[in-house]
Amino acid sequence: MARQPLSELDGREFDAVVIGAGVNGTSGAHHLAAEGYSVLIVDKNDFATGSSSRSSRLLHCGLRFIEPGEGLGYRQPSVWEPLFKPGTFLKNLGRARDAMGARTQIGTTMAKRLFGFRFHFPVWKGDFYKPWQVSAGMRLVESVGPRGGIPLEIDRIPGTEALRRPMLKWLRRPEDLLSVHSWKEFRYEWPERIVMDTILDAQRMGAVARNHTAVTGLERDGDLWRIGLKDGFDGGAAQVAAKAVLNTTGIWTDRVNRLGSDSVGRRIMGTKGIHIMFRLPPECDGLAICTHTTTREPFYVIPWRGMHYAGPTDTAYDGDIDDIRAEEDEVRHLVHEVNALLPGVGLKREDVLFTWAGVRPLTYSPDEPMGLRGHRIHDLSDEGMPNVFNMTSSPIQSHRLAGKQLSDAVKRKLRPSGAPQEISYDAKPYPDAPDSPTLLNHWDGVRIADLRHAAEHEQPATLEDLLFRRVGAGWTETMAREGARVAADSVSDILGWNEARIDKEVEDYLAILKRRHGVGA
């Protein structure tokens, strides 16, 4: 569907306006539209440009949720925590149950958007965990999953056998390796596509979605909210009204809340995570490792389109939320961690192909310097903003559950103006075009026909929108820099780009690769 002119929205009234078109906001709009609500969703940037595009990309089983210390920041954990804090343990077990449910639901309805691989968790002598504890934890997580769900396919590999296998043979301290615990896991084939598929189905049910549209004002007028909008390109303005407002802007949440009231308390605390991408030998394709760093932070190495990526970091962030990127010391830290885990790899700084960085929008708590994990919905009615709802700390893993809960929160307050419709979670693939040439020589996942279909139907406004969030070519080994001009040329007639605009789009795209991803730096 083409991008609707902002002037056509001026004066319209909606049941709900969703601010922030990341994975949780779009899921909220999707579920609201299915319930019969009239919905507008806007984002000041493109769809899925924030934390949704900078995540771990994992659709995981939730094993880490039942780890001792989960949700307690950096406090020293204890294996006896389930006995000392049964309430916390049961809550985290519920999070694992939700993760297993999401893994099955998304894995069965959107298999085309997923890549399956084998995760491996090594256990050495003297570790915090014993092999039997890891096995018991995995069986516990599998037991809380849905009946008939996608199995974990758990395997326990003796240490001596593991050292004969690809990738695992490079593990540190081979003489102390007791066992390696393996199971099947999934990652998204680029998270932005999940957002686009969700938006397309929401639009099918009548929702209006508009990217590059900033919210400039949020004012209460009787029973309605008056919301000022501004086009990010031509500066055009409009005002719409809504009975309910969903603020799903992630790390920008507090900034948006302040547009409507100065009395709303702080909701967001951000922690920064970065990843690095590099190559391992082909024999490692489909194999992944998860473990902890020496300071007990989660750490993993995961396959990605013939490469592997490692991360994350986890540090409190108080920098510019509009300019988030990996710093050189952070990159070198991850190179060090890869070599500490897999000394046989011998990774060098120059082997890093590209990086990405994001900030987790965790729930602020004065008692937890690293924020609270586990998604929460905040009804701001008691703080002077009736029928305004915030979502915090919700990862991509649980976006469908989060979207349904957002819809339910609105439903408790307001009736929909329309009739319910049948929701679809299916992937929305591009039409087959086997005769269309591919964009990149090293990767056949994108054809010129795909670019043209996206340009015509999916509202890209820039070359970055197109290559990263519509077709995923940006997440390849070269980040599609050699195909940037071909891509821009191929859609110029649809998007109305002349030669000067094509030059600018290519120049801007290459600058983004350098600044945000360290390509050519």
LUMSEDO-517946 format. One record per residue (C-alpha): residue in three letters; x, z, y. Coordinates in nm, 2 decimals. Layout:
<nodes>
r, X, Z, Y
Ala, X, Z, Y
...
</nodes>
This chain:
<nodes>
r, X, Z, Y
Met, 0.00, 0.00, 0.00
Ala, 0.14, -0.10, 0.34
Arg, 0.23, 0.17, 0.60
Gln, -0.08, 0.24, 0.81
Pro, -0.03, 0.21, 1.19
Leu, -0.03, 0.55, 1.34
Ser, -0.28, 0.44, 1.60
Glu, -0.54, 0.40, 1.32
Leu, -0.51, 0.77, 1.24
Asp, -0.57, 0.89, 1.59
Gly, -0.88, 1.11, 1.61
Arg, -0.95, 1.12, 1.23
Glu, -1.05, 1.44, 1.06
Phe, -0.93, 1.54, 0.71
Asp, -1.01, 1.82, 0.47
Ala, -0.64, 1.89, 0.44
Val, -0.31, 1.77, 0.60
Val, 0.00, 1.82, 0.40
Ile, 0.32, 1.84, 0.60
Gly, 0.63, 1.76, 0.39
Ala, 0.63, 1.48, 0.13
Gly, 0.87, 1.62, -0.12
Val, 0.79, 1.67, -0.48
Asn, 0.57, 1.97, -0.42
Gly, 0.39, 1.84, -0.12
Thr, 0.30, 1.51, -0.29
Ser, 0.19, 1.70, -0.60
Gly, -0.04, 1.91, -0.37
Ala, -0.18, 1.60, -0.21
His, -0.23, 1.44, -0.54
His, -0.43, 1.73, -0.69
Leu, -0.63, 1.78, -0.37
Ala, -0.73, 1.41, -0.38
Ala, -0.83, 1.44, -0.74
Glu, -1.06, 1.74, -0.64
Gly, -1.23, 1.52, -0.39
Tyr, -1.06, 1.64, -0.07
Ser, -0.98, 1.39, 0.21
Val, -0.60, 1.42, 0.25
Leu, -0.33, 1.31, 0.48
Ile, 0.04, 1.37, 0.39
Val, 0.32, 1.31, 0.64
Asp, 0.69, 1.35, 0.65
Lys, 0.93, 1.33, 0.94
Asn, 1.17, 1.13, 0.72
Asp, 1.10, 0.92, 0.42
Phe, 0.92, 1.05, 0.12
Ala, 1.15, 1.28, -0.09
Thr, 1.45, 1.29, 0.14
Gly, 1.49, 1.66, 0.14
Ser, 1.57, 1.90, -0.15
Ser, 1.37, 1.68, -0.39
Ser, 1.64, 1.41, -0.37
Arg, 1.93, 1.65, -0.40
Ser, 1.84, 1.86, -0.70
Ser, 2.00, 1.90, -1.04
Arg, 1.75, 1.64, -1.16
Leu, 1.67, 1.85, -1.47
Leu, 1.35, 1.89, -1.66
His, 1.47, 2.19, -1.85
Cys, 1.32, 2.43, -2.10
Gly, 1.36, 2.74, -1.89
Leu, 1.62, 2.91, -2.10
Arg, 1.80, 3.04, -1.79
Phe, 1.48, 3.21, -1.67
Ile, 1.51, 3.48, -1.94
Glu, 1.88, 3.54, -1.87
Pro, 1.96, 3.90, -1.77
Gly, 1.99, 3.92, -1.40
Glu, 1.76, 3.62, -1.33
Gly, 1.59, 3.68, -1.00
Leu, 1.82, 3.97, -0.91
Gly, 2.06, 3.78, -0.69
Tyr, 2.42, 3.87, -0.77
Arg, 2.36, 4.22, -0.91
Gln, 2.55, 4.30, -1.23
Pro, 2.32, 4.20, -1.52
Ser, 2.28, 4.39, -1.85
Val, 2.17, 4.26, -2.19
Trp, 1.94, 4.56, -2.21
Glu, 1.75, 4.45, -1.90
Pro, 1.43, 4.36, -2.10
Leu, 1.41, 4.73, -2.19
Phe, 1.49, 4.87, -1.84
Lys, 1.28, 4.61, -1.65
Pro, 1.01, 4.49, -1.88
Gly, 0.79, 4.37, -1.60
Thr, 1.07, 4.15, -1.46
Phe, 1.14, 4.02, -1.81
Leu, 0.78, 3.93, -1.88
Lys, 0.75, 3.76, -1.55
Asn, 1.06, 3.55, -1.62
Leu, 0.93, 3.48, -1.97
Gly, 0.62, 3.34, -1.81
Arg, 0.84, 3.11, -1.60
Ala, 1.00, 2.99, -1.92
Arg, 0.66, 2.93, -2.07
Asp, 0.56, 2.72, -1.76
Ala, 0.89, 2.53, -1.79
Met, 0.82, 2.45, -2.15
Gly, 0.47, 2.34, -2.06
Ala, 0.60, 2.11, -1.78
Arg, 0.87, 1.97, -2.01
Thr, 0.60, 1.87, -2.26
Gln, 0.34, 1.74, -2.01
Ile, 0.59, 1.53, -1.80
Gly, 0.77, 1.42, -2.12
Thr, 0.45, 1.28, -2.27
Thr, 0.29, 1.14, -1.96
Met, 0.60, 1.00, -1.78
Ala, 0.85, 0.93, -2.05
Lys, 0.97, 0.61, -1.87
Arg, 1.10, 0.83, -1.59
Leu, 1.31, 1.06, -1.81
Phe, 1.64, 1.04, -2.00
Gly, 1.70, 1.26, -2.30
Phe, 2.03, 1.42, -2.39
Arg, 2.19, 1.70, -2.59
Phe, 2.28, 2.02, -2.40
His, 2.56, 2.24, -2.55
Phe, 2.61, 2.60, -2.47
Pro, 2.95, 2.73, -2.60
Val, 3.01, 3.09, -2.69
Trp, 3.37, 3.24, -2.70
Lys, 3.50, 3.57, -2.82
Gly, 3.45, 3.84, -2.56
Asp, 3.16, 3.66, -2.38
Phe, 2.87, 3.84, -2.23
Tyr, 2.65, 3.69, -2.50
Lys, 2.70, 3.70, -2.88
Pro, 2.60, 3.39, -3.08
Trp, 2.30, 3.56, -3.23
Gln, 2.17, 3.65, -2.88
Val, 2.18, 3.29, -2.77
Ser, 2.01, 3.18, -3.08
Ala, 1.74, 3.44, -3.04
Gly, 1.69, 3.35, -2.68
Met, 1.64, 2.98, -2.76
Arg, 1.39, 3.06, -3.04
Leu, 1.20, 3.29, -2.80
Val, 1.18, 3.01, -2.54
Glu, 1.06, 2.76, -2.80
Ser, 0.80, 3.00, -2.92
Val, 0.63, 3.03, -2.58
Gly, 0.60, 2.66, -2.54
Pro, 0.27, 2.48, -2.59
Arg, 0.15, 2.41, -2.94
Gly, 0.25, 2.06, -3.05
Gly, 0.49, 2.04, -2.75
Ile, 0.82, 1.85, -2.74
Pro, 1.05, 2.05, -2.97
Leu, 1.39, 2.17, -2.86
Glu, 1.56, 2.05, -3.18
Ile, 1.79, 2.36, -3.18
Asp, 2.12, 2.34, -3.36
Arg, 2.40, 2.59, -3.39
Ile, 2.74, 2.43, -3.44
Pro, 3.04, 2.64, -3.57
Gly, 3.33, 2.65, -3.34
Thr, 3.57, 2.47, -3.57
Glu, 3.32, 2.19, -3.62
Ala, 3.24, 2.16, -3.25
Leu, 3.61, 2.10, -3.18
Arg, 3.59, 1.78, -3.38
Arg, 3.31, 1.63, -3.17
Pro, 3.33, 1.42, -2.86
Met, 3.34, 1.61, -2.53
Leu, 3.33, 1.95, -2.71
Lys, 3.69, 1.89, -2.83
Trp, 3.81, 1.94, -2.47
Leu, 3.66, 2.29, -2.43
Arg, 3.88, 2.57, -2.31
Arg, 4.02, 2.84, -2.54
Pro, 3.96, 2.65, -2.86
Glu, 4.11, 2.93, -3.06
Asp, 3.84, 3.17, -2.93
Leu, 3.54, 2.94, -2.97
Leu, 3.28, 3.10, -3.20
Ser, 2.99, 2.85, -3.18
Val, 2.82, 2.59, -2.97
His, 2.44, 2.60, -2.94
Ser, 2.27, 2.27, -2.89
Trp, 1.92, 2.15, -2.80
Lys, 1.74, 1.85, -2.66
Glu, 1.68, 1.84, -2.29
Phe, 1.57, 1.59, -2.02
Arg, 1.66, 1.48, -1.67
Tyr, 1.47, 1.26, -1.43
Glu, 1.57, 0.90, -1.38
Trp, 1.61, 0.98, -1.01
Pro, 1.36, 1.24, -0.88
Glu, 1.25, 1.03, -0.58
Arg, 1.07, 0.79, -0.81
Ile, 0.85, 1.08, -0.94
Val, 0.74, 1.14, -0.58
Met, 0.66, 0.77, -0.53
Asp, 0.46, 0.75, -0.85
Thr, 0.27, 1.06, -0.74
Ile, 0.20, 0.92, -0.39
Leu, 0.08, 0.59, -0.53
Asp, -0.18, 0.76, -0.75
Ala, -0.29, 0.99, -0.46
Gln, -0.34, 0.68, -0.25
Arg, -0.54, 0.52, -0.53
Met, -0.78, 0.82, -0.49
Gly, -0.80, 0.78, -0.11
Ala, -0.52, 0.99, 0.02
Val, -0.33, 0.86, 0.33
Ala, 0.04, 0.89, 0.31
Arg, 0.28, 0.82, 0.60
Asn, 0.65, 0.86, 0.61
His, 0.88, 0.88, 0.92
Thr, 0.60, 1.07, 1.10
Ala, 0.69, 1.39, 1.27
Val, 0.45, 1.68, 1.34
Thr, 0.48, 1.76, 1.71
Gly, 0.21, 2.02, 1.74
Leu, -0.02, 2.25, 1.55
Glu, -0.30, 2.41, 1.74
Arg, -0.62, 2.59, 1.63
Asp, -0.94, 2.46, 1.77
Gly, -1.25, 2.64, 1.64
Asp, -1.26, 2.59, 1.27
Leu, -1.00, 2.31, 1.28
Trp, -0.63, 2.25, 1.32
Arg, -0.53, 1.99, 1.57
Ile, -0.21, 1.83, 1.45
Gly, 0.01, 1.61, 1.68
Leu, 0.20, 1.32, 1.51
Lys, 0.48, 1.10, 1.63
Asp, 0.61, 0.78, 1.48
Gly, 0.99, 0.80, 1.40
Phe, 1.06, 0.45, 1.51
Asp, 0.84, 0.33, 1.79
Gly, 0.75, 0.67, 1.94
Gly, 0.38, 0.61, 1.90
Ala, 0.17, 0.93, 1.90
Ala, -0.16, 1.04, 1.75
Gln, -0.36, 1.35, 1.69
Val, -0.56, 1.43, 1.37
Ala, -0.77, 1.73, 1.27
Ala, -0.78, 1.92, 0.95
Lys, -0.97, 2.22, 0.80
Ala, -0.66, 2.32, 0.60
Val, -0.29, 2.27, 0.64
Leu, -0.03, 2.28, 0.37
Asn, 0.33, 2.34, 0.49
Thr, 0.55, 2.21, 0.21
Thr, 0.85, 2.12, 0.42
Gly, 1.10, 2.33, 0.22
Ile, 1.40, 2.44, 0.43
Trp, 1.21, 2.33, 0.75
Thr, 0.91, 2.56, 0.67
Asp, 0.98, 2.82, 0.94
Arg, 1.04, 2.56, 1.20
Val, 0.70, 2.40, 1.12
Asn, 0.52, 2.74, 1.12
Arg, 0.65, 2.81, 1.47
Leu, 0.46, 2.51, 1.59
Gly, 0.14, 2.69, 1.52
Ser, 0.23, 3.06, 1.59
Asp, 0.52, 3.27, 1.69
Ser, 0.39, 3.57, 1.49
Val, 0.44, 3.43, 1.14
Gly, 0.72, 3.60, 0.95
Arg, 1.02, 3.43, 0.81
Arg, 0.95, 3.26, 0.48
Ile, 1.27, 3.06, 0.39
Met, 1.62, 3.15, 0.29
Gly, 1.84, 2.86, 0.19
Thr, 2.13, 2.84, -0.06
Lys, 2.35, 2.54, -0.08
Gly, 2.43, 2.35, -0.40
Ile, 2.65, 2.05, -0.44
His, 2.73, 1.81, -0.73
Ile, 3.01, 1.56, -0.80
Met, 2.99, 1.24, -1.00
Phe, 3.27, 1.11, -1.22
Arg, 3.34, 0.91, -1.54
Leu, 3.40, 1.04, -1.89
Pro, 3.48, 0.82, -2.19
Pro, 3.19, 0.63, -2.33
Glu, 3.18, 0.85, -2.64
Cys, 3.05, 1.13, -2.42
Asp, 2.73, 0.94, -2.31
Gly, 2.42, 1.15, -2.38
Leu, 2.62, 1.47, -2.42
Ala, 2.60, 1.76, -2.18
Ile, 2.74, 2.11, -2.15
Cys, 2.59, 2.42, -1.97
Thr, 2.78, 2.74, -1.93
His, 2.88, 2.99, -1.66
Thr, 3.17, 3.00, -1.42
Thr, 3.40, 3.30, -1.42
Thr, 3.17, 3.46, -1.16
Arg, 2.87, 3.40, -1.39
Glu, 2.71, 3.13, -1.18
Pro, 2.53, 2.85, -1.38
Phe, 2.74, 2.54, -1.44
Tyr, 2.68, 2.22, -1.62
Val, 2.81, 1.87, -1.69
Ile, 2.53, 1.62, -1.74
Pro, 2.53, 1.24, -1.83
Trp, 2.40, 0.99, -1.57
Arg, 2.40, 0.61, -1.61
Gly, 2.73, 0.58, -1.78
Met, 2.88, 0.86, -1.58
His, 2.86, 1.25, -1.57
Tyr, 2.79, 1.49, -1.29
Ala, 2.89, 1.85, -1.25
Gly, 2.76, 2.14, -1.05
Pro, 2.60, 2.32, -0.88
Thr, 2.75, 2.55, -0.63
Asp, 2.53, 2.84, -0.49
Thr, 2.62, 2.98, -0.15
Ala, 2.41, 3.11, 0.13
Tyr, 2.35, 2.84, 0.39
Asp, 2.30, 2.89, 0.76
Gly, 2.43, 2.56, 0.89
Asp, 2.25, 2.25, 1.02
Ile, 1.95, 2.18, 0.80
Asp, 1.94, 1.82, 0.92
Asp, 2.30, 1.75, 0.82
Ile, 2.36, 1.88, 0.47
Arg, 2.66, 1.74, 0.29
Ala, 2.94, 1.84, 0.05
Glu, 3.25, 1.98, 0.22
Glu, 3.60, 1.91, 0.09
Asp, 3.66, 2.27, -0.03
Glu, 3.33, 2.26, -0.23
Val, 3.42, 1.93, -0.39
Arg, 3.76, 2.06, -0.50
His, 3.60, 2.38, -0.63
Leu, 3.39, 2.18, -0.86
Val, 3.68, 1.97, -0.98
His, 3.86, 2.29, -1.06
Glu, 3.56, 2.42, -1.25
Val, 3.53, 2.10, -1.46
Asn, 3.90, 2.14, -1.55
Ala, 3.86, 2.51, -1.63
Leu, 3.58, 2.43, -1.87
Leu, 3.72, 2.10, -2.01
Pro, 4.10, 2.12, -1.96
Gly, 4.14, 1.81, -2.18
Val, 3.96, 1.59, -1.92
Gly, 4.22, 1.63, -1.65
Leu, 3.98, 1.55, -1.37
Lys, 4.15, 1.47, -1.03
Arg, 3.99, 1.47, -0.68
Glu, 4.03, 1.09, -0.66
Asp, 3.82, 1.06, -0.98
Val, 3.51, 1.18, -0.80
Leu, 3.29, 0.87, -0.73
Phe, 3.05, 1.04, -0.50
Thr, 2.89, 1.37, -0.41
Trp, 2.55, 1.50, -0.30
Ala, 2.44, 1.83, -0.15
Gly, 2.11, 2.01, -0.09
Val, 1.97, 2.34, 0.02
Arg, 1.73, 2.53, -0.21
Pro, 1.43, 2.65, -0.01
Leu, 1.41, 3.00, -0.16
Thr, 1.17, 3.27, -0.05
Tyr, 1.32, 3.50, 0.21
Ser, 1.34, 3.87, 0.13
Pro, 1.53, 4.13, 0.34
Asp, 1.62, 4.30, 0.02
Glu, 1.77, 3.99, -0.15
Pro, 2.06, 3.82, 0.04
Met, 2.04, 3.52, -0.18
Gly, 1.66, 3.49, -0.17
Leu, 1.39, 3.52, -0.43
Arg, 1.34, 3.26, -0.70
Gly, 1.02, 3.16, -0.86
His, 0.76, 2.96, -0.66
Arg, 0.52, 3.14, -0.43
Ile, 0.22, 3.03, -0.22
His, 0.18, 3.21, 0.11
Asp, -0.16, 3.22, 0.28
Leu, -0.09, 3.27, 0.65
Ser, -0.45, 3.37, 0.74
Asp, -0.35, 3.73, 0.81
Glu, -0.07, 3.62, 1.04
Gly, -0.29, 3.42, 1.28
Met, -0.29, 3.09, 1.10
Pro, -0.62, 3.07, 0.89
Asn, -0.63, 2.81, 0.61
Val, -0.26, 2.74, 0.64
Phe, -0.06, 2.77, 0.32
Asn, 0.32, 2.76, 0.25
Met, 0.49, 2.69, -0.07
Thr, 0.84, 2.83, -0.12
Ser, 1.10, 2.84, -0.40
Ser, 0.94, 2.58, -0.61
Pro, 1.18, 2.35, -0.80
Ile, 1.11, 2.00, -0.92
Gln, 1.07, 2.14, -1.27
Ser, 0.73, 2.29, -1.19
His, 0.60, 2.05, -0.93
Arg, 0.28, 1.97, -1.11
Leu, 0.19, 2.34, -1.16
Ala, 0.28, 2.40, -0.80
Gly, 0.06, 2.11, -0.68
Lys, -0.24, 2.24, -0.89
Gln, -0.19, 2.59, -0.75
Leu, -0.18, 2.46, -0.39
Ser, -0.51, 2.27, -0.46
Asp, -0.66, 2.58, -0.61
Ala, -0.56, 2.79, -0.30
Val, -0.74, 2.55, -0.07
Lys, -1.04, 2.53, -0.31
Arg, -1.09, 2.91, -0.28
Lys, -1.14, 2.86, 0.09
Leu, -1.30, 2.52, 0.14
Arg, -1.53, 2.28, -0.04
Pro, -1.42, 1.92, -0.08
Ser, -1.60, 1.66, 0.12
Gly, -1.60, 1.41, -0.16
Ala, -1.64, 1.38, -0.54
Pro, -1.36, 1.46, -0.79
Gln, -1.17, 1.18, -0.95
Glu, -0.96, 1.14, -1.26
Ile, -0.60, 1.21, -1.19
Ser, -0.32, 1.00, -1.35
Tyr, 0.03, 1.13, -1.41
Asp, 0.16, 0.80, -1.55
Ala, 0.46, 0.62, -1.42
Lys, 0.39, 0.33, -1.20
Pro, 0.64, 0.06, -1.31
Tyr, 0.71, -0.26, -1.12
Pro, 0.56, -0.58, -1.26
Asp, 0.78, -0.74, -1.52
Ala, 1.00, -1.01, -1.38
Pro, 1.25, -1.11, -1.64
Asp, 1.35, -1.43, -1.45
Ser, 1.44, -1.25, -1.13
Pro, 1.81, -1.19, -1.08
Thr, 1.95, -0.84, -1.08
Leu, 2.08, -0.68, -0.76
Leu, 2.40, -0.53, -0.91
Asn, 2.64, -0.68, -1.16
His, 2.73, -0.34, -1.31
Trp, 2.37, -0.22, -1.36
Asp, 2.07, -0.41, -1.46
Gly, 1.81, -0.16, -1.36
Val, 1.69, -0.33, -1.04
Arg, 1.58, -0.69, -0.99
Ile, 1.52, -0.87, -0.66
Ala, 1.16, -0.89, -0.76
Asp, 1.15, -0.51, -0.77
Leu, 1.29, -0.48, -0.42
Arg, 1.03, -0.73, -0.29
His, 0.74, -0.55, -0.46
Ala, 0.86, -0.21, -0.32
Ala, 0.89, -0.36, 0.03
Glu, 0.54, -0.49, 0.01
His, 0.36, -0.20, -0.15
Glu, 0.56, 0.13, -0.11
Gln, 0.63, 0.17, 0.27
Pro, 1.01, 0.16, 0.29
Ala, 1.11, 0.15, 0.65
Thr, 1.49, 0.13, 0.61
Leu, 1.74, 0.00, 0.36
Glu, 1.82, 0.36, 0.26
Asp, 1.45, 0.41, 0.18
Leu, 1.45, 0.10, -0.04
Leu, 1.77, 0.15, -0.23
Phe, 1.76, 0.52, -0.29
Arg, 1.40, 0.62, -0.31
Arg, 1.21, 0.31, -0.42
Val, 1.44, 0.14, -0.68
Gly, 1.72, 0.40, -0.74
Ala, 2.00, 0.15, -0.70
Gly, 2.17, 0.40, -0.47
Trp, 2.23, 0.64, -0.76
Thr, 2.46, 0.40, -0.95
Glu, 2.84, 0.41, -0.97
Thr, 2.90, 0.20, -0.65
Met, 2.59, 0.35, -0.48
Ala, 2.49, -0.02, -0.44
Arg, 2.72, -0.07, -0.14
Glu, 2.82, -0.42, -0.27
Gly, 2.45, -0.51, -0.30
Ala, 2.33, -0.37, 0.04
Arg, 2.33, -0.70, 0.23
Val, 2.17, -0.90, -0.06
Ala, 1.90, -0.63, -0.08
Ala, 1.83, -0.64, 0.30
Asp, 1.82, -1.02, 0.30
Ser, 1.58, -1.02, 0.00
Val, 1.31, -0.82, 0.19
Ser, 1.37, -0.92, 0.55
Asp, 1.07, -1.16, 0.55
Ile, 0.84, -0.88, 0.43
Leu, 0.97, -0.61, 0.66
Gly, 1.02, -0.84, 0.96
Trp, 1.39, -0.79, 0.99
Asn, 1.59, -1.05, 1.19
Glu, 1.97, -1.10, 1.14
Ala, 2.05, -0.82, 1.39
Arg, 1.83, -0.58, 1.21
Ile, 1.98, -0.67, 0.88
Asp, 2.33, -0.61, 1.01
Lys, 2.22, -0.27, 1.15
Glu, 2.05, -0.17, 0.82
Val, 2.36, -0.25, 0.62
Glu, 2.58, -0.07, 0.87
Asp, 2.36, 0.23, 0.87
Tyr, 2.34, 0.24, 0.49
Leu, 2.72, 0.23, 0.45
Ala, 2.76, 0.50, 0.71
Ile, 2.51, 0.72, 0.51
Leu, 2.72, 0.67, 0.20
Lys, 3.03, 0.78, 0.38
Arg, 2.89, 1.08, 0.56
Arg, 2.64, 1.21, 0.31
His, 2.80, 1.11, -0.02
Gly, 3.18, 1.09, 0.05
Val, 3.20, 0.72, -0.04
Gly, 3.48, 0.55, 0.14
Ala, 3.57, 0.87, 0.33
</nodes>
